[in-house]
Amino acid sequence: MRTFFPSESYKDTQLNALNPQSWLQVERGKAIKVSSPPPSTSTSTSFSSSIESLIKVPEPAILPFFKPADYVEVLAQIHEELDSCSPEERSNLYLLQFQVFRGLGEVKLMRRSLLAAWQNASTVHEKLVFGAWLKYEKQGEELIADLLATCGKCAQEFGTIDVSSQLPFEVNTSSYETVSVNGNQILKSVVFRIGEEKIVCDRQKISSLSAPFHAMLNGCFSESLCEDIDLSENNISASGMKLIREFSVTGSLSGARPHLLLEILVFANQFCCERLKDACDRILASLVLSRDDAVELLECALEENCRVLAASCLQVFLNDLPNCINDSRIVEIFRHADRQQRFIMVGPASFSLYCLLSEVAVNLDPRSDTTACFLERLAEFAENDRQRMLAFHQLACVRLMRKEYDEAERLFEAALKVGHLYSVTGLARLACIKGNKLWSYEKLSSVISSMSPLGWMYQERSLYCEGDKRWQDLEKTTELDPTLTYPYMFRAASMMRNENVQAALAEINRILGFKLALECLELRFCFYLALEDYQSALCDVQAILTLSPEYRMFEGRVAASQLRTLVREHVQNWTTADCWLQLYDRWSSVDDIGSLSVIYQMLESDSAKGVLYFRQSLLLLRLNCPEAAMRSLQLARQHASSDHEQLVYEGWILYDTGHCEEGLRKAEESIKIKRSFEAFFLKAYALADSSQDPSCSSSTVISLLDDALKCPSDRLRKGQALNNLGSVYVDCGKLDLAAECYTEALNIRHTRAHQGLARVHSMKNNKSAAYEEMTRLIEKAQNNASAYEKRSEYCDRELTKADLEMVTRLDPLRVYPYRYRAAG
């Protein structure tokens, strides 16, 4: 879920956190102290007080996700079941797959699973739910759809569904024969009296509308002998009856007004006129154009069992997510719908619907009554243990946040009972809140000893012990799962409190080297602030604002933008020239976070904002922050200084979202207006990806990169173009030309070209030169895990093992070292 979902323990540990008023002292350059020490207090005590007032490491949140003990096993089971299940079960299996990937944080795989659920939907209701979910996940991507439209490509994959065509009317082919009563032939016409009006109808046409009408007009009832029948007490007006007469002849209700259609619908339901009811159902469904229409008509649809109208109303609600969740009328519908009403509205897709509604509600306000209600319904509609695991655990997390401890405990226990081992974290937190910390420790110890342990188990157990035991558990946590941020933060904060400054910074830098976590950047900011290293503190807060402009620090009390303003008072302003020099230095040393900070500062004064936002997007992609990178690209387009520049940024937006051919088209449009470095560079990238013939595309890409290098550009971009050109030459076997490109790139301090040049040396059977080249890169680059990994290819076995050990230490997420060691 997009919203941060903290545990109750998080709140409880923050009661004595930093008072924002202390910033009035900090920002004026005064010492940061919890209280003023007596004159005899040492400098060391003052430093410790400053640290304590700034450094608060919250306990790790209990994540409200489906987190199986063995992801591989569960994904394998799902894959196996998908091969053998009935078509009706496939969408729910893909929904489960989506939940597994969400627990892993794999956004692209999550979307792929949702798309598969939508594609494999067996009912229109599932189509509506999963289509709305995909649309909800794509919020903020309207620009991409607009850009695709300018290229003649429609991106409305999940637009409005024609519900009526998806729910065909099942025609009853039975006919009703005319019979005689007491030897008398049934009369041809019948007159229906409604008040003072008489409506003459064809008896057989009316009797064909339903079995009750047939029995009444042609059977053994007295009405079969009557020419005049009074319908005044049947809640139908004369105007409505005239329309029914017309329908009995023509089969159409064209031109009927909504209020009459509702009247006829009730009448048709009363007399079992299925064709007439279906006609009303479909016409009313076509009139549902707004949220108010849907709210007004859904009640009728549920009362009269109109499945087309009900599904159409549901579609309007779902297409208006998340806004419709703020409408109390709609919430009440979803909250109180009984089994029959739900089936009319959403068919067999109740679990999928409430899964979506719960996620939207959690993102709006995880503590709200609406969220709790939707999750209660989700648990009610769960059909198997895996669905119950998810529903019970999510609802338990919400109950914990609402401090409804007894109910949270019951739900965590229920989730654990059906197999969701991760829910033991909730039980441990609750026991600790109730003062039974020992039980929490022993419960986690039991889990660890009973199975192959995972990182989160040791992390959780560390919360219930002190001293060496806690450190040992956190070291084991990092060994088993290096992506968990809490152990690094705890160790770094502890070191800082003990005045082991360099070790503290090294510890927090360990994780920032491979995972740009905002909470870790915030902690390092606090370290620098306590050390009065305001330049470094400013760098970190500017990087934070680049990643998340609305980010709030110190448990959400202070806006990061406000802190930046205050810290900046202590830092000497750079001129534009200073900024470019700093950017060039940081870019050359592969200091991506530092480069982000410089660009953020330049954006305040530099007029060429489009270029800067584009540079920012390149850094963010390198730091594996695709959402922030796309936001920067969109800002680059917004601040483009010319049409040809705007077309380039539009092309990159399309290219980065997988629309390669459309990105190529934008590049070509830009070149027609003006030949520019970025347009040729984009075209080279897009062409290389879209071409079906590598041999043909290589020569074209070389030509395009040559064209780019002939256009004006700064040395940062020129270095990248030379590096790319060298790579193409290597692929073509033109090693001397490649070496020239790499050497020229290095001459203008494009540090990454060392890697390309090393590859050339290796292909010329000069591994020692390749090794030396990579060593130069390692010495220059601040972030050099990839350099160690590449260097490992150019040395003997022992040095290879040492380099790969270093890779794992610097970036434990890189896969190659594990594969190498496993194979050996």
Order of alpha helices (4+ residues) and beta strands (2+ residues): alpha-alpha-alpha-alpha-alpha-alpha-alpha-alpha-alpha-beta-beta-alpha-alpha-beta-alpha-alpha-alpha-alpha-alpha-alpha-alpha-alpha-alpha-alpha-alpha-alpha-alpha-alpha-alpha-alpha-alpha-alpha-alpha-beta-beta-alpha-alpha-alpha-alpha-alpha-alpha-alpha-alpha-alpha-alpha-alpha-alpha-alpha-alpha-alpha-alpha
